[in-house]
């Protein structure tokens, strides 16, 4: 076994952005959606509704959660308390803290402030590092009135931030291409958008105000039943929104960092072997005279060691590489992490 110390110039670091679909079985588009009746009636069902690709699947694709600053849309924890709270108000407050970082600031979609929204939160393992801006197509249909939504990432030069989160407006269009026949801010009733895309936390926030607007004003006329906190809500706003979803296309994005390590075998190096077939085990002499002046070895493996001689990584060559005094080799090992 022979060793060579690597120099700083032998290391190169590279970063590549990799994208892939979010959905199970690498499906590019999700066109079937199912829920679990057991999850709906469980305690968690008061807060969110999990969505699966089929009724027989156990792989959650995303969750639907309704947030309302007044707590409407879900039954209050204790309506007789001095401050009425419900799952809807809890969801609203959680997203205030997560996105805005201020519990006293409401959400502003486009230029319209809203006190309620529907959140689509994607499973963490599915979107890896972030959602890929410009890959979204979300088609909602309220029974004839339909809208196709995407984000406006391709139409802005500099990403916008709310708190520490990147934010893109949800607009009419598909796969990042804005429908120029409509108001590019979303719906035409005012100057609000359909909501936000928050790629770094894997979330879409959809404006209920925008979806409630008439078709002429850019909405789909979806008027959900939003009861006061003192009233039972059946079906929940989450379940009502679930019926709108017809098609969803969205990709994930992650940055793969690679270390490239260049290992050099110069003409004078690595020409002799310590294999028992090469030298005598008793005397350490080369067994055959031809191996002295004209040796030949085969490089099959590169091992990377630290200064305490501990093996850290192994790179296997696809085939043995002949080596003698007339040859030099440059082997590139790649470490992904």
Buried (B, 14 or more C-beta within 10 A) or exposed (E): EEEEEEEEEBEEEEEEEEBBBBBBEEBEEBEEBBBBEEBBEEEEBBBBBBBBBEEEBEBBBBBBBBBBBBBBBBBBBEBEEEEBBBBBBBBBBBBBEBBBEEEEEBBBBBEBEBBBBBBBBBBEEBBBBBBBBBBBBBBBBBEEBBBBBBBBBBBEEEEEEBEEBBBBBBBBBBBBEBBEEBBBBBBBBBEBBBBBBBBBBBBBBBBBBBBBBEBEBBBBBBEBEBBBBEBEBEBBBBBBBBBBBBBBBBBBBBEEEEBEBBBBBEEEBBBBBEEEEBBEEEEEEBBEEEBEEEBBBEBEEBEBEEEEEEEEEEBEBEEEBEBEEEBEBEBEBEBEE
